[in-house]
């Protein structure tokens, strides 16, 4: 066993600072193990959100040495322990206490997205005929564990705080799962262009890089949704067709 220093943000509602804690670390340990050890022996009041400790609940998101990551999936062996390991809450969301942030924005934004609206069954027994490739296309999006690391690293939310004008990459993945579902009939393209603010995304792929489930957020969700908006509202040929056919949309 060896000792390592963990520089942890302590405070409430944005007011506070970093405190150093030294604790023993060993082979196979992850950052969350060290946090639990510090909680048990030195800081019983240290606030941290976690649940499964298996990288599937998305609860223990934090910034480790400046990078948004899951504490339960970050092995200490991958970090330079000769220097303090810095731990702080996700910067994009309002701080609550210590490493815990208020991520309720994501759930409020999710409620505004039109829900799944299936088409009528096309088979006598009340079921549907679906192509396998259409099913596989949306499976990737359902891997999301709602850790909100993609939201945390997105500069539109992190730096510009456009919470009322931009739903963020996590919610674009959710929208894509609905829009690309072979049975869904709802039209969410006007909302994508308007209140969802997909035009603010400049596809830097920072959200894709931090996704622990390796979802291709930018290439498979955001860009196809952007293409739908462009086809609907900005394609000159289609706009002329809608004008002359009397079906123009704003």
C-alpha positions as CSV (number, residue, x, y, z in Angstrom):
1,X,0.0,0.0,0.0
2,X,1.1,3.6,-0.8
3,X,-0.3,7.0,0.1
4,X,-1.7,9.5,-2.3
5,X,-3.0,13.1,-1.9
6,X,-6.5,14.0,-3.0
7,X,-7.3,17.7,-3.4
8,X,-11.1,17.8,-3.0
9,X,-13.4,20.7,-3.4
10,X,-15.4,21.4,-0.2
11,X,-18.1,23.9,0.1
12,X,-21.8,24.7,-0.5
13,X,-23.6,26.6,-3.3
14,X,-20.4,27.7,-4.9
15,X,-18.7,29.0,-1.8
16,X,-15.7,27.0,-0.5
17,X,-12.3,25.8,-1.6
18,X,-10.0,22.8,-2.0
19,X,-8.8,20.7,0.9
20,X,-6.1,18.1,0.8
21,X,-6.5,14.5,2.2
22,X,-3.9,11.8,2.3
23,X,-5.1,8.2,2.3
24,X,-3.7,4.8,1.5
25,X,-4.3,3.4,-2.0
26,X,-3.7,0.0,-3.5
27,X,-3.9,-2.1,-6.7
28,X,-7.2,-2.1,-8.4
29,X,-8.6,0.9,-6.6
30,X,-10.7,3.5,-8.4
31,X,-11.2,7.2,-7.4
32,X,-14.5,6.4,-5.7
33,X,-12.8,3.9,-3.5
34,X,-10.5,6.6,-2.2
35,X,-13.4,9.0,-1.7
36,X,-15.1,6.3,0.4
37,X,-12.0,5.8,2.5
38,X,-11.7,9.5,3.1
39,X,-15.4,9.7,4.0
40,X,-15.0,6.9,6.5
41,X,-11.8,8.1,8.2
42,X,-11.3,11.8,7.7
43,X,-14.4,13.6,6.4
44,X,-17.7,12.0,7.4
45,X,-19.6,15.0,6.0
46,X,-18.1,14.8,2.5
47,X,-21.0,14.9,0.1
48,X,-20.7,12.7,-3.0
49,X,-23.4,11.1,-5.2
50,X,-23.0,7.5,-6.2
51,X,-25.0,4.3,-6.5
52,X,-24.0,1.3,-8.5
53,X,-20.1,1.6,-8.5
54,X,-20.2,-0.2,-11.9
55,X,-20.4,2.6,-14.4
56,X,-24.1,2.0,-15.2
57,X,-26.0,4.5,-13.0
58,X,-24.2,7.7,-14.0
59,X,-24.3,9.1,-10.5
60,X,-20.7,9.7,-9.6
61,X,-19.8,12.2,-12.3
62,X,-17.1,14.7,-11.3
63,X,-14.1,16.5,-12.7
64,X,-10.9,14.6,-12.0
65,X,-7.7,16.5,-12.7
66,X,-9.9,18.9,-14.8
67,X,-11.5,16.1,-16.9
68,X,-15.2,15.2,-16.7
69,X,-15.2,11.4,-15.7
70,X,-17.0,8.8,-13.7
71,X,-15.2,8.3,-10.3
72,X,-16.1,4.6,-10.2
73,X,-14.5,4.0,-13.6
74,X,-11.3,6.0,-13.2
75,X,-8.6,3.7,-11.9
76,X,-5.9,5.3,-9.7
77,X,-3.3,3.4,-11.7
78,X,-4.1,5.7,-14.7
79,X,-3.4,8.9,-12.7
80,X,-0.1,10.5,-11.7
81,X,-0.2,9.9,-7.9
82,X,3.0,11.7,-7.3
83,X,0.9,14.8,-7.6
84,X,-2.4,15.6,-5.8
85,X,-5.5,14.2,-7.6
86,X,-7.9,17.1,-7.9
87,X,-11.6,16.4,-7.5
88,X,-14.3,19.0,-8.1
89,X,-18.0,19.0,-9.0
90,X,-19.2,19.3,-12.6
91,X,-18.7,23.0,-13.5
92,X,-21.7,23.3,-15.8
93,X,-24.3,22.7,-13.1
94,X,-25.1,24.7,-10.0
95,X,-23.2,23.3,-7.0
96,X,-25.1,21.9,-4.0
97,X,-22.4,20.7,-1.7
98,X,-18.9,19.4,-2.2
99,X,-18.9,17.1,-5.2
100,X,-22.7,17.1,-5.7
101,X,-24.4,19.4,-8.3
102,X,-28.0,20.2,-9.2
103,X,-28.6,18.4,-12.5
104,X,-32.4,19.0,-12.5
105,X,-32.1,21.2,-15.6
106,X,-31.7,18.0,-17.7
107,X,-35.0,16.5,-16.4
108,X,-36.9,19.7,-16.9
109,X,-35.6,20.0,-20.5
110,X,-36.5,16.3,-21.2
111,X,-40.1,16.9,-20.2
112,X,-40.5,19.4,-23.0
113,X,-39.5,17.0,-25.7
114,X,-42.5,15.4,-27.5
115,X,-43.0,11.8,-26.3
116,X,-43.0,8.7,-28.4
117,X,-46.1,8.6,-30.7
118,X,-46.3,5.2,-32.5
119,X,-48.0,4.7,-35.8
120,X,-51.0,2.4,-36.2
121,X,-50.1,-1.3,-36.4
122,X,-49.8,-2.6,-39.9
123,X,-50.4,-6.3,-39.2
124,X,-53.8,-8.0,-38.4
125,X,-52.5,-9.1,-35.0
126,X,-51.8,-5.6,-33.9
127,X,-48.1,-5.6,-34.4
128,X,-45.7,-3.8,-36.7
129,X,-43.3,-4.7,-39.5
130,X,-39.9,-3.2,-38.8
131,X,-36.6,-3.5,-40.7
132,X,-33.8,-4.8,-38.5
133,X,-31.5,-2.0,-39.6
134,X,-34.0,0.6,-38.4
135,X,-34.0,-1.1,-35.0
136,X,-30.3,-1.3,-34.8
137,X,-29.9,2.4,-35.7
138,X,-31.5,3.6,-32.4
139,X,-30.1,0.9,-30.1
140,X,-26.9,2.9,-29.5
141,X,-28.8,5.8,-28.0
142,X,-30.4,3.6,-25.4
143,X,-27.0,2.9,-23.9
144,X,-27.0,6.4,-22.3
145,X,-26.7,6.2,-18.5
146,X,-27.5,9.9,-18.0
147,X,-24.2,10.7,-16.3
148,X,-24.4,14.2,-18.0
149,X,-20.7,14.3,-18.6
150,X,-21.5,15.3,-22.2
151,X,-23.6,18.2,-20.9
152,X,-20.8,19.2,-18.5
153,X,-18.2,19.4,-21.2
154,X,-20.4,21.1,-23.8
155,X,-19.1,24.7,-24.2
156,X,-22.6,26.1,-25.0
157,X,-23.8,25.1,-21.5
158,X,-20.5,25.3,-19.7
159,X,-19.2,28.7,-20.9
160,X,-22.3,30.4,-22.3
161,X,-24.9,29.1,-19.9
162,X,-27.7,29.0,-22.6
163,X,-29.9,26.8,-20.6
164,X,-33.1,28.3,-21.9
165,X,-32.0,28.1,-25.5
166,X,-30.1,24.9,-25.8
167,X,-31.0,21.4,-24.5
168,X,-27.5,19.9,-24.9
169,X,-26.0,16.7,-26.3
170,X,-27.7,14.3,-23.8
171,X,-31.1,15.6,-24.9
172,X,-30.2,15.5,-28.5
173,X,-29.4,11.8,-28.1
174,X,-32.8,11.3,-26.5
175,X,-34.5,13.2,-29.3
176,X,-32.6,11.2,-31.9
177,X,-33.8,7.9,-30.3
178,X,-37.3,9.1,-30.8
179,X,-37.0,10.8,-34.2
180,X,-35.2,7.8,-35.7
181,X,-37.5,5.2,-34.2
182,X,-39.2,3.3,-37.1
183,X,-42.6,3.5,-35.4
184,X,-42.6,7.1,-34.2
185,X,-44.8,9.7,-36.0
186,X,-44.1,12.9,-33.9
187,X,-42.4,15.9,-35.6
188,X,-39.7,17.4,-33.4
189,X,-37.8,19.3,-36.2
190,X,-39.4,22.7,-35.5
191,X,-38.4,22.4,-31.8
192,X,-34.9,21.4,-32.7
193,X,-34.5,24.5,-34.8
194,X,-36.2,26.7,-32.2
195,X,-36.3,26.2,-28.4
196,X,-34.0,23.2,-28.4
197,X,-31.3,25.3,-30.1
198,X,-29.4,22.6,-32.1
199,X,-28.0,25.4,-34.3
200,X,-25.8,26.5,-31.4
201,X,-23.8,23.2,-31.6
202,X,-20.7,23.6,-33.7
203,X,-19.9,19.8,-33.6
204,X,-16.5,20.0,-31.8
205,X,-17.2,16.3,-30.6
206,X,-16.1,17.1,-27.1
207,X,-19.3,15.4,-25.9
208,X,-18.5,12.2,-27.8
209,X,-15.0,12.1,-26.3
210,X,-16.2,12.0,-22.7
211,X,-19.1,9.5,-23.1
212,X,-18.3,6.5,-20.9
213,X,-20.7,4.4,-23.1
214,X,-18.8,5.4,-26.2
215,X,-22.0,6.7,-27.9
216,X,-21.2,8.5,-31.2
217,X,-23.2,11.5,-30.0
218,X,-22.0,13.9,-32.7
219,X,-21.9,11.7,-35.7
220,X,-24.9,9.5,-35.1
221,X,-27.3,11.8,-33.2
222,X,-26.5,15.5,-33.6
223,X,-25.4,15.7,-37.2
224,X,-28.4,13.7,-38.5
225,X,-30.7,16.0,-36.5
226,X,-29.0,19.0,-37.9
227,X,-29.5,17.6,-41.4
228,X,-33.2,17.3,-40.8
229,X,-33.4,20.9,-39.7
230,X,-31.5,22.1,-42.8
231,X,-33.5,19.9,-45.2
232,X,-36.8,21.3,-43.7
233,X,-35.9,25.0,-43.3
234,X,-32.9,25.9,-45.4
235,X,-32.8,23.7,-48.5
236,X,-33.6,26.2,-51.3
237,X,-35.2,23.6,-53.7
238,X,-37.5,22.2,-51.0
239,X,-38.4,25.7,-49.9
240,X,-39.5,26.6,-53.4
241,X,-41.5,23.4,-53.7
242,X,-43.3,24.1,-50.5
243,X,-44.0,27.7,-51.6
244,X,-45.5,26.7,-54.9
245,X,-47.3,23.7,-53.4
246,X,-48.9,25.8,-50.7
247,X,-47.3,23.8,-47.9
248,X,-44.6,26.4,-46.8
249,X,-43.6,26.3,-43.2
250,X,-42.2,29.0,-41.1
